[in-house]
Amino acid sequence: MMEGEFRELCKQRGLDEDGTDAAVGSVKAFEEFLAGRGRTLEEMTVDDVKEHLSDLIERGQNTWDRLVALARYTYMIGRNEAYVYFTSVMGGRTVLPSISERLAELAGEEVRDKIFSGIEAPPLGSPPDEFPKVTLRVVERLEGELGSELCNDVLAGNHHRIPVENFEKHKAWLEEEGSIEGYLKRLHDNSVAELEEFCREGKVWYEQEITPEVVEFVRGNQEVLSGVRDGDWIYFTKIPYAPKDYIEATDPVMRRYYGCHCPLAREAILMGGTDIPLTWCYCSGGYGKLKYDVVFGEPTEVEVLESTLAGDDRCRFRVKIPEGKRD
């Protein structure tokens, strides 16, 4: 284990001495687990990660801090596939609790309790294929109890709890550029430049492996990682969850699978009998519209146009520019 480097990383992430010691202990325990399988941390596979997480769940040691420590270490040593798997099992943990809270705010606690009665997310660290059946139950109940308009509104919140401060610079960009079109062009140029940097350094960008082909894919479509204005609407397309695999895929089902970001639903594309309706993708729409809420200083209206969950080749949305902000 690269203990010294990892301790420094923990310090940079704001951990105190006790927290750092615990994080180091989590990695050492994983190292011992791997030794029993004849491998080192530098040789770990995704299957090793899955087996270790299963063991942690069984022993009741699948804590958030432990998984964060393991994810940080895999990122630090460049085990990108293992790191991406950690993000896939951790990335959606705020979603169902957040939907529950927003549902209570918009429809009342009694409705919330009725919809979420008996709904329980799989244990932290569970494989992604354990989530779609829970997701399907939630969205079916939301649609049945609320109707489409309120259901979409409930789902289109900031359920990944992204800090709005992340988009404050976007407000400044809009002011500096003097037009929505100028802002969108600047946003896209900055996004492409960031991807080029990650490509050069061989680092994972969020969950994505960035190759020259991925950079060119994004460069060639301003809707990706930015948007294109058409009248009162801004159209945007999600960058695929696994863009390298998405670009290379020839099988349409696998292409859809590589395109979908949702950790609570994407496995349904490969599973029989668990078709998640397009309505669920308003959650992704809420994620996508958040920066526009901040930029325009008020909630925006989002519409799901295409979804890989619904059989489309991509995930595409549009956000309505608020009145008074269209000039």
Kinemage of the C-alpha trace (Angstrom):
@kinemage 1
@onewidth
@group {chain A} dominant
@subgroup {mainchain}
@vectorlist {calphas} color= white
{ca met a 1} P 0.000 0.000 0.000
{ca met a 2} L 1.177 3.524 -0.807
{ca glu a 3} L 0.378 4.629 2.719
{ca gly a 4} L 2.271 7.919 2.792
{ca glu a 5} L 0.719 9.199 -0.420
{ca phe a 6} L -2.736 8.086 0.673
{ca arg a 7} L -2.422 9.798 4.047
{ca glu a 8} L -1.544 13.012 2.231
{ca leu a 9} L -4.588 12.584 -0.037
{ca cys a 10} L -6.828 12.061 2.994
{ca lys a 11} L -5.431 15.226 4.536
{ca gln a 12} L -6.182 17.128 1.329
{ca arg a 13} L -9.760 15.827 1.491
{ca gly a 14} L -10.184 17.291 4.973
{ca leu a 15} L -9.931 14.139 7.084
{ca asp a 16} L -8.581 14.469 10.623
{ca glu a 17} L -6.046 12.042 12.079
{ca asp a 18} L -8.658 9.549 13.243
{ca gly a 19} L -10.473 9.663 9.923
{ca thr a 20} L -7.212 9.165 8.051
{ca asp a 21} L -6.261 6.206 10.240
{ca ala a 22} L -9.663 4.633 9.574
{ca ala a 23} L -9.321 5.175 5.820
{ca val a 24} L -5.852 3.607 5.813
{ca gly a 25} L -7.216 0.686 7.817
{ca ser a 26} L -9.977 0.157 5.241
{ca val a 27} L -7.454 -0.029 2.420
{ca lys a 28} L -5.175 -2.364 4.385
{ca ala a 29} L -8.128 -4.678 5.045
{ca phe a 30} L -8.825 -4.744 1.306
{ca glu a 31} L -5.144 -5.426 0.689
{ca glu a 32} L -5.321 -8.446 3.007
{ca phe a 33} L -8.463 -9.634 1.229
{ca leu a 34} L -6.684 -9.407 -2.121
{ca ala a 35} L -3.633 -11.230 -0.785
{ca gly a 36} L -5.905 -14.146 -0.017
{ca arg a 37} L -6.834 -14.187 -3.702
{ca gly a 38} L -3.205 -13.996 -4.814
{ca arg a 39} L -3.345 -10.364 -5.957
{ca thr a 40} L -2.107 -6.951 -4.869
{ca leu a 41} L -3.882 -3.618 -4.831
{ca glu a 42} L -2.189 -2.767 -8.119
{ca glu a 43} L -3.622 -5.951 -9.654
{ca met a 44} L -7.192 -5.724 -8.349
{ca thr a 45} L -10.086 -6.446 -10.693
{ca val a 46} L -13.702 -5.349 -10.622
{ca asp a 47} L -14.631 -8.877 -9.554
{ca asp a 48} L -12.302 -8.491 -6.567
{ca val a 49} L -14.104 -5.278 -5.619
{ca lys a 50} L -17.508 -6.962 -5.932
{ca glu a 51} L -16.439 -9.875 -3.729
{ca his a 52} L -14.966 -7.560 -1.111
{ca leu a 53} L -18.100 -5.429 -0.998
{ca ser a 54} L -20.244 -8.547 -0.670
{ca asp a 55} L -18.078 -9.637 2.256
{ca leu a 56} L -18.377 -6.198 3.874
{ca ile a 57} L -22.174 -6.277 3.537
{ca glu a 58} L -22.336 -9.723 5.107
{ca arg a 59} L -20.229 -8.551 8.058
{ca gly a 60} L -22.055 -5.243 8.435
{ca gln a 61} L -18.947 -3.211 7.614
{ca asn a 62} L -20.220 -1.598 4.403
{ca thr a 63} L -20.036 1.951 5.713
{ca trp a 64} L -19.989 5.030 3.523
{ca asp a 65} L -16.607 6.177 4.862
{ca arg a 66} L -15.065 2.783 4.133
{ca leu a 67} L -16.274 2.760 0.539
{ca val a 68} L -15.137 6.353 0.015
{ca ala a 69} L -11.671 5.414 1.261
{ca leu a 70} L -11.465 2.458 -1.116
{ca ala a 71} L -12.725 4.529 -4.040
{ca arg a 72} L -10.185 7.269 -3.357
{ca tyr a 73} L -7.341 4.797 -3.192
{ca thr a 74} L -8.283 3.099 -6.478
{ca tyr a 75} L -8.431 6.516 -8.134
{ca met a 76} L -5.078 7.525 -6.660
{ca ile a 77} L -3.284 4.454 -8.057
{ca gly a 78} L -5.009 4.616 -11.430
{ca arg a 79} L -7.153 1.482 -11.173
{ca asn a 80} L -9.786 3.193 -13.259
{ca glu a 81} L -12.174 0.288 -13.821
{ca ala a 82} L -12.340 -0.414 -10.091
{ca tyr a 83} L -12.879 3.271 -9.339
{ca val a 84} L -15.720 3.514 -11.862
{ca tyr a 85} L -17.381 0.497 -10.238
{ca phe a 86} L -17.221 2.203 -6.847
{ca thr a 87} L -18.919 5.267 -8.323
{ca ser a 88} L -21.625 3.050 -9.802
{ca val a 89} L -22.559 1.572 -6.426
{ca met a 90} L -22.251 4.840 -4.510
{ca gly a 91} L -23.482 7.461 -6.965
{ca gly a 92} L -27.221 7.059 -6.457
{ca arg a 93} L -27.469 6.737 -2.690
{ca thr a 94} L -28.970 10.201 -2.171
{ca val a 95} L -31.608 9.818 -4.887
{ca leu a 96} L -34.419 7.885 -3.184
{ca pro a 97} L -34.160 9.789 0.139
{ca ser a 98} L -34.138 13.071 -1.785
{ca ile a 99} L -37.180 12.085 -3.861
{ca ser a 100} L -38.955 11.128 -0.652
{ca glu a 101} L -38.229 14.548 0.869
{ca arg a 102} L -39.322 16.451 -2.244
{ca leu a 103} L -42.452 14.336 -2.493
{ca ala a 104} L -43.414 15.270 1.066
{ca glu a 105} L -42.855 18.957 0.271
{ca leu a 106} L -44.943 18.930 -2.915
{ca ala a 107} L -47.646 16.381 -2.113
{ca gly a 108} L -47.629 16.020 1.659
{ca glu a 109} L -46.222 13.504 4.103
{ca glu a 110} L -49.253 11.222 3.917
{ca val a 111} L -48.800 10.746 0.162
{ca arg a 112} L -45.058 10.289 0.652
{ca asp a 113} L -45.591 7.617 3.284
{ca lys a 114} L -48.064 5.777 1.063
{ca ile a 115} L -45.751 5.751 -1.944
{ca phe a 116} L -42.624 4.766 -0.041
{ca ser a 117} L -44.268 2.201 2.211
{ca gly a 118} L -42.262 -1.021 1.940
{ca ile a 119} L -39.651 0.591 -0.325
{ca glu a 120} L -36.125 -0.156 0.830
{ca ala a 121} L -32.951 0.371 -1.132
{ca pro a 122} L -30.456 -2.510 -1.321
{ca pro a 123} L -27.557 -2.317 1.162
{ca leu a 124} L -24.754 0.100 0.387
{ca gly a 125} L -22.257 -1.617 -1.897
{ca ser a 126} L -24.820 -3.893 -3.530
{ca pro a 127} L -24.397 -4.663 -7.239
{ca pro a 128} L -26.210 -2.224 -9.563
{ca asp a 129} L -28.507 -4.967 -10.882
{ca glu a 130} L -30.278 -5.066 -7.496
{ca phe a 131} L -31.698 -1.551 -7.969
{ca pro a 132} L -34.005 -1.555 -11.037
{ca lys a 133} L -36.851 -3.492 -9.401
{ca val a 134} L -36.919 -0.994 -6.531
{ca thr a 135} L -36.764 1.906 -8.982
{ca leu a 136} L -39.637 0.471 -11.012
{ca arg a 137} L -41.838 0.175 -7.908
{ca val a 138} L -41.111 3.783 -6.964
{ca val a 139} L -41.841 5.284 -10.376
{ca glu a 140} L -44.990 3.191 -10.877
{ca arg a 141} L -46.337 4.371 -7.534
{ca leu a 142} L -45.429 7.978 -8.279
{ca glu a 143} L -47.211 7.859 -11.621
{ca gly a 144} L -50.248 6.128 -10.148
{ca glu a 145} L -50.681 8.484 -7.218
{ca leu a 146} L -49.624 11.843 -8.640
{ca gly a 147} L -50.314 11.969 -12.347
{ca ser a 148} L -47.680 12.896 -14.889
{ca glu a 149} L -47.235 16.621 -14.215
{ca leu a 150} L -46.678 16.415 -10.458
{ca cys a 151} L -44.732 13.169 -10.824
{ca asn a 152} L -42.325 14.832 -13.259
{ca asp a 153} L -41.963 17.818 -10.947
{ca val a 154} L -41.125 15.592 -7.990
{ca leu a 155} L -38.516 13.701 -9.978
{ca ala a 156} L -36.913 16.779 -11.572
{ca gly a 157} L -35.242 17.944 -8.373
{ca asn a 158} L -31.586 18.121 -7.380
{ca his a 159} L -31.615 14.544 -6.125
{ca his a 160} L -27.867 14.041 -6.434
{ca arg a 161} L -27.444 16.972 -4.006
{ca ile a 162} L -25.077 18.878 -6.270
{ca pro a 163} L -23.959 22.116 -4.533
{ca val a 164} L -25.455 25.046 -6.418
{ca glu a 165} L -22.213 26.913 -5.751
{ca asn a 166} L -20.673 24.741 -8.463
{ca phe a 167} L -22.523 26.824 -11.049
{ca glu a 168} L -21.939 30.324 -9.743
{ca lys a 169} L -19.216 30.846 -12.356
{ca his a 170} L -21.825 30.100 -15.016
{ca lys a 171} L -23.803 33.168 -13.965
{ca ala a 172} L -20.651 35.238 -14.416
{ca trp a 173} L -20.044 33.667 -17.843
{ca leu a 174} L -23.538 34.617 -18.989
{ca glu a 175} L -22.998 38.201 -17.861
{ca glu a 176} L -19.564 38.389 -19.461
{ca glu a 177} L -20.699 36.907 -22.787
{ca gly a 178} L -23.809 39.058 -22.933
{ca ser a 179} L -26.014 36.407 -24.543
{ca ile a 180} L -27.292 32.903 -23.921
{ca glu a 181} L -25.731 31.744 -27.180
{ca gly a 182} L -22.356 33.154 -26.142
{ca tyr a 183} L -22.602 31.535 -22.736
{ca leu a 184} L -23.424 28.126 -24.247
{ca lys a 185} L -20.491 28.372 -26.657
{ca arg a 186} L -18.126 29.280 -23.813
{ca leu a 187} L -19.471 26.422 -21.687
{ca his a 188} L -18.859 23.960 -24.505
{ca asp a 189} L -15.359 25.260 -25.239
{ca asn a 190} L -14.436 24.965 -21.555
{ca ser a 191} L -15.857 21.450 -21.371
{ca val a 192} L -13.866 20.293 -24.395
{ca ala a 193} L -10.696 21.831 -22.974
{ca glu a 194} L -11.270 20.016 -19.671
{ca leu a 195} L -11.761 16.689 -21.450
{ca glu a 196} L -8.561 17.248 -23.437
{ca glu a 197} L -6.675 17.723 -20.175
{ca phe a 198} L -8.066 14.522 -18.634
{ca cys a 199} L -7.310 12.649 -21.849
{ca arg a 200} L -3.685 13.794 -21.811
{ca glu a 201} L -3.272 12.788 -18.169
{ca gly a 202} L -5.121 9.459 -18.486
{ca lys a 203} L -7.442 10.327 -15.604
{ca val a 204} L -11.066 9.352 -15.130
{ca trp a 205} L -13.375 12.335 -15.633
{ca tyr a 206} L -16.171 11.734 -13.108
{ca glu a 207} L -17.056 8.145 -14.142
{ca gln a 208} L -15.836 8.465 -17.725
{ca glu a 209} L -12.696 7.213 -19.429
{ca ile a 210} L -11.663 9.991 -21.812
{ca thr a 211} L -9.993 9.060 -25.095
{ca pro a 212} L -9.223 11.231 -28.135
{ca glu a 213} L -12.350 9.783 -29.766
{ca val a 214} L -14.461 10.894 -26.804
{ca val a 215} L -13.017 14.406 -27.010
{ca glu a 216} L -13.907 14.600 -30.700
{ca phe a 217} L -17.375 13.180 -30.034
{ca val a 218} L -18.073 16.012 -27.590
{ca arg a 219} L -16.346 18.640 -29.727
{ca gly a 220} L -18.619 17.745 -32.630
{ca asn a 221} L -21.901 18.329 -30.775
{ca gln a 222} L -22.437 21.463 -28.697
{ca glu a 223} L -25.492 19.880 -27.081
{ca val a 224} L -23.125 17.555 -25.190
{ca leu a 225} L -21.799 19.149 -21.977
{ca ser a 226} L -23.473 22.398 -22.990
{ca gly a 227} L -26.556 23.195 -25.054
{ca val a 228} L -27.941 24.740 -28.189
{ca arg a 229} L -30.607 27.421 -28.131
{ca asp a 230} L -33.629 27.157 -30.396
{ca gly a 231} L -36.177 29.876 -29.692
{ca asp a 232} L -37.309 29.758 -26.064
{ca trp a 233} L -35.606 26.406 -25.395
{ca ile a 234} L -32.105 25.114 -24.739
{ca tyr a 235} L -31.533 21.578 -26.005
{ca phe a 236} L -28.910 19.385 -24.359
{ca thr a 237} L -27.748 15.781 -24.728
{ca lys a 238} L -26.113 13.788 -21.928
{ca ile a 239} L -22.586 12.604 -22.510
{ca pro a 240} L -22.778 8.780 -22.431
{ca tyr a 241} L -21.983 7.140 -19.109
{ca ala a 242} L -19.260 5.068 -20.769
{ca pro a 243} L -18.481 7.208 -23.826
{ca lys a 244} L -15.550 5.153 -25.111
{ca asp a 245} L -17.636 1.965 -25.119
{ca tyr a 246} L -20.662 3.831 -26.461
{ca ile a 247} L -18.742 5.117 -29.463
{ca glu a 248} L -17.304 1.681 -30.218
{ca ala a 249} L -20.516 -0.318 -29.648
{ca thr a 250} L -22.220 -1.938 -32.633
{ca asp a 251} L -24.961 -3.726 -30.689
{ca pro a 252} L -27.866 -1.259 -30.153
{ca val a 253} L -28.751 -2.649 -26.714
{ca met a 254} L -25.197 -2.331 -25.426
{ca arg a 255} L -24.986 1.151 -26.933
{ca arg a 256} L -28.051 2.152 -24.933
{ca tyr a 257} L -26.551 0.550 -21.832
{ca tyr a 258} L -23.312 2.471 -22.228
{ca gly a 259} L -25.322 5.639 -22.751
{ca cys a 260} L -27.395 5.498 -19.554
{ca his a 261} L -26.063 7.233 -16.441
{ca cys a 262} L -28.652 6.237 -13.858
{ca pro a 263} L -27.138 3.927 -11.214
{ca leu a 264} L -30.645 2.957 -10.098
{ca ala a 265} L -31.954 1.977 -13.525
{ca arg a 266} L -29.311 1.358 -16.211
{ca glu a 267} L -29.002 -2.376 -15.501
{ca ala a 268} L -32.664 -2.698 -16.521
{ca ile a 269} L -31.550 -2.258 -20.138
{ca leu a 270} L -29.845 -5.657 -19.883
{ca met a 271} L -32.480 -7.287 -17.666
{ca gly a 272} L -35.699 -8.875 -18.813
{ca gly a 273} L -39.016 -7.877 -17.282
{ca thr a 274} L -37.872 -4.640 -15.631
{ca asp a 275} L -38.602 -1.884 -18.129
{ca ile a 276} L -38.202 1.515 -16.462
{ca pro a 277} L -40.556 4.116 -17.989
{ca leu a 278} L -39.241 7.329 -19.521
{ca thr a 279} L -40.849 9.231 -16.635
{ca trp a 280} L -37.974 8.168 -14.395
{ca cys a 281} L -35.601 10.165 -16.594
{ca tyr a 282} L -37.046 13.421 -15.240
{ca cys a 283} L -34.628 12.756 -12.387
{ca ser a 284} L -31.798 13.044 -14.899
{ca gly a 285} L -33.544 16.081 -16.346
{ca gly a 286} L -33.435 17.689 -12.909
{ca tyr a 287} L -29.700 17.043 -12.760
{ca gly a 288} L -29.246 18.587 -16.196
{ca lys a 289} L -31.366 21.670 -15.593
{ca leu a 290} L -29.767 22.602 -12.272
{ca lys a 291} L -27.117 24.830 -13.803
{ca tyr a 292} L -29.797 26.692 -15.751
{ca asp a 293} L -31.776 27.210 -12.544
{ca val a 294} L -28.670 28.874 -11.119
{ca val a 295} L -27.758 30.794 -14.274
{ca phe a 296} L -31.253 32.255 -14.699
{ca gly a 297} L -31.880 32.704 -10.985
{ca glu a 298} L -35.162 30.757 -10.941
{ca pro a 299} L -36.472 27.215 -11.481
{ca thr a 300} L -36.626 26.181 -15.118
{ca glu a 301} L -38.955 23.780 -16.888
{ca val a 302} L -37.350 20.620 -18.273
{ca glu a 303} L -38.709 18.097 -20.753
{ca val a 304} L -37.352 14.630 -21.528
{ca leu a 305} L -37.170 14.180 -25.306
{ca glu a 306} L -35.231 10.928 -25.719
{ca ser a 307} L -34.042 8.283 -23.281
{ca thr a 308} L -31.912 5.167 -23.580
{ca leu a 309} L -34.151 3.551 -20.968
{ca ala a 310} L -37.088 4.084 -23.302
{ca gly a 311} L -35.288 2.582 -26.300
{ca asp a 312} L -33.658 5.660 -27.800
{ca asp a 313} L -30.011 5.882 -28.793
{ca arg a 314} L -29.291 8.852 -26.528
{ca cys a 315} L -30.621 10.869 -23.594
{ca arg a 316} L -31.803 14.286 -24.776
{ca phe a 317} L -33.655 17.061 -22.972
{ca arg a 318} L -34.730 20.639 -23.358
{ca val a 319} L -34.990 23.435 -20.800
{ca lys a 320} L -37.289 26.403 -21.240
{ca ile a 321} L -35.674 29.801 -20.868
{ca pro a 322} L -37.726 31.792 -18.331
{ca glu a 323} L -39.661 34.811 -19.522
{ca gly a 324} L -37.632 37.937 -19.075
{ca lys a 325} L -34.362 36.041 -19.587
{ca arg a 326} L -34.729 35.398 -23.327
{ca asp a 327} L -33.088 38.517 -24.736
